């Protein structure tokens, strides 16, 4: 069994705090990467319809032989898959993801982006509530939603997303969304937790902490996320790095270490601003 700490969602479902992401992993490589991750001890896998690798991800899960009840699988609805969202079109997209994954249920289903200019996420969220009630997904949430988007969802439906998956790394620490999440019982999940392109990994303070703890810069940043309480989903196709990213439980950052990383925030996005992204 995995030794990853479990996070309890607001509906009582638990999910591993450390998972494996497959963003930008080609479908042909996804089965191998997921298989390596599961062998290393990961039990949470995060994919999305738009990643175009749900089929390979499902193949890796099936080939692992790990009992389904030990796994936590997340996928996401890609908003622009339909011009006009209805209950039925949401259900069709969910069914398509489920079929590609080869599973009989999903553990966490997310709205990938809010697209506020389309004003359709409330319609989608209502259908998500039905999917949750049907038992075909164990939890529902959102991705890239700002507090104002979350507030509308809660006001309209009376239900609170279990998870909000947002861009979060030492350069973009998202204190305002994280505080909103904490106040409303929403779990913060970090995508791009290590940034992109290696800039953060070469940051002087991160390198110094890596030397102090005899760890890699990536392990330092992942440990920082975990101690903040974030769910984190690093991705890689390199077996050694997949295993390295999982080996983050044998040490702890001191308060001064956490503060040093906290001082690196510049509110710099690497991805799109959810207010203007129209995917």
N, C-alpha and C positions, 0 to 999 in steps of 0.2 A: 504494500500500500504506500501511496505517496505521503511524504511528511510535510507537504505544503500546508500552511495555515488555511483554515476555511473562513470565509466571510459569510455572515448570515444576511440574506436580503430581507426587505421589509415584508415579504410574504412568507417568511420562514424557510425558504429554500436556501441551501448553502452552495457556495461556489469556491473553488480554489483561488487564493489570492494571487498566485502566479500561474499564468497560462502561456500558451504558445500561439503566436499570431502568424497568419499565412498571407498577409498583404504582399502583393508583388511576387508571390511565388507562383511560377507557371503551373498550370494544371498537371502537366506531365511530371513535374518534380514534387508536387504536393504530397503524393502518397508516401514517397521516400522520406521527405522532411517530417511529415507527421509521424511516420513510423519511428524515426530516430528520436523525436521528441517524447513519444510515449515510452520508448525503451529507456530514456534518460530519467523518466519519472513524472513528466507532465501528465496531468489528467484533465486539463482544460484546453480546448482548441477553439480559436476564434477565426471565423471566416466571414464571407459576405457574398451575396449574389453577384455583385459587380466585380469581385476579384476573379471571377471565372475559374475558380478552382474548387468549387464545392464537390464536384465528382471525384477529383483526386484526393481531396481531404477525406471524403467518405470511404474511399478505397483503403487509405492508410489506417483509418479507424477499424475497418472490418478485418484487415489483415493482422492487426495487432493481437487479436484474440482476447483483449481485455473486456471483461463484462461491461455491458452498456451502463449499468447502474453505477459504475465507478468513474464514468466519464461525464464531463460537462461540456456541451457543444453549443457554441454561439454562432448565429448567422444574422444577417441584416437584410432588410427590405430596401432595395434601391429605388428611391423616390421616382425618378424619371422613367421607370419601367412602364408607367401608365400615365397618360395625360390627364385623365379624370379618374380620381380614386373613388371606388365604392367598396362596400363590404365584400362583394364578390370578387373584385379584382385583387384586393388584399389577400383573400383566401387563395386565389389562384397562384399568386406569387409565392405565398407560403408553401403551398403544395409542390410547386416546382422546385423550391430549395430542398424540401424534404426528400423529394424523389432523387435529386442529384446527389444528396448526401447518403441516400440509401438507409435512412433511419425512420423509425416510427414516431419519434417525437424530437423536439428541439428543447434544449434546456433554457436558452435565453434568446429571445427574438427582439431585435432592435430596429427602430426607424433610423436609417443611416444619416440623414441630414434633415433639418427642419424646413428648408426652402420657404422662409416666411413670405417671400413675394408671391408664392403660389397659394398660400393660405389653405393648404390641404392637410396639414399634419394632424389636425383635430379629427378629421374624418378617418384617417389612417389609425389614429390611436383608439378610436371607438371600436374599430374592427379588431385591433390587438386585444382589447378587453374580452371580446368574444372568443378569440383563439385561446386566451388564458383560461377562460371558463370551460372550454371544451377539453382541456387537459393535453392538447397537442403540443403546447409549449408550457414549460414549468414556470417561466417568469418572462415578463416583457419590460422593455426599457427603450431608451433612446440613445442617440449618438450625436455629438456636436451641437446639442441644444444649449442655449444660453439661459440664464435664470428667467428672463422675460418669456421665453418660449415654454419653459417648464411651468411657470406660473399659469399661463393660459391653459395648458393641458390639465393641470390640477383643478383649476376653476371650472373648466368645461365638463370634466368627466367625474370629478370627485375621487379619482384614483391617482396614485403617485407612482411614477416609473421606479422600477427596482434599481436600475443602473443608468448612469449617463456616461458614455464613453467619449472622452474628449482628448484633444491634443494636450499633452502635459509632459514637461521635461524641465530640467533646471533653468532653461532660458524662458520658459512659459509655465509658471507655477500655478496660475489660475486660482488665486486666493478667493476671489468673489464667488465663482461657481462652486468651489469646494465648500465654502461656508454655507451657501444655499443648500447644497446637497446634505451637509451635516444637519442643518436645521430641519430638513424634511425627510430624513431617513433614506436618502438616495445614495447608493454606493458610487464612488468616483472610480472610473476605470481609465487608465492612461493609454492612449495610442501614441506611437512614436516616442516611447519613454526614454530612448537613448538619443533623441534627435535624429538628424539625418546628415550623412556626409562626414561624420567623425569629428566635427568641430568641438562638440561638448566633451568628447572622450579625450581630447588633447588639452582641455582647459587646465591651467596650472594647478588650481585648487583640487580638482578631481584627481589629477596625476599624483599630487602630494599625498592625498588620502589613500590612494591605491598603494603607494609605497609604504605608508604607515601601517596599513592593515595587511600587507602582502597579498593584495588582490588585484584584479584588473580594474581599469576605469569603469568598464561596463558593469561589473559586479558592485562597485561602489554606488553607482547611480540606481541600479535596481534595488539595492538594499535601502537607499534613501526613500524610494517610492514605498517600499513595504512598511518602513517605520512611520511614514506619514499616514498609512492606512489605505493607500491606493491599491486597487487591483491593477496588475501590470501584465502586458502581453508582448514581450519582446519577440521579434521574428528573426530568423536566419535560415539559410539552407546549408550552412557549414556545420557538419556534425560536431566538431570540437567546440564551436561557439554555442551551439544549441545546449550542449552539456554544461559549458561554462556559465551560461545565463541561468541555469537551474541551480548552480552551486552557490547560493547566496544566503544560506541559513546557518553557517558555522561561525558567524561573527556579528558584531553589532556596532553601529556608529554611535559615538558619544554625542551628547547635546551640542558640544562645540563643533563637531563634524557636521551635524545636521544644519547648524546655523551657517557654517561656511558655505555649504551648498545653497542654502536659502538665499544667500547674498548674491547669487549669480542670476537672479531673475531680471530679465529685461523686457518682459511682455512681448517677446518676438515670436510671431507665428511662422511656422514652416509650411503649414497647409493653409487652406482657404479660410476666410472669415465666414462663420455660419450665417451672418446677416446678409451676405451678398452671394454666397455660393448657390448656384441654380443648376445642380447636377441632375 
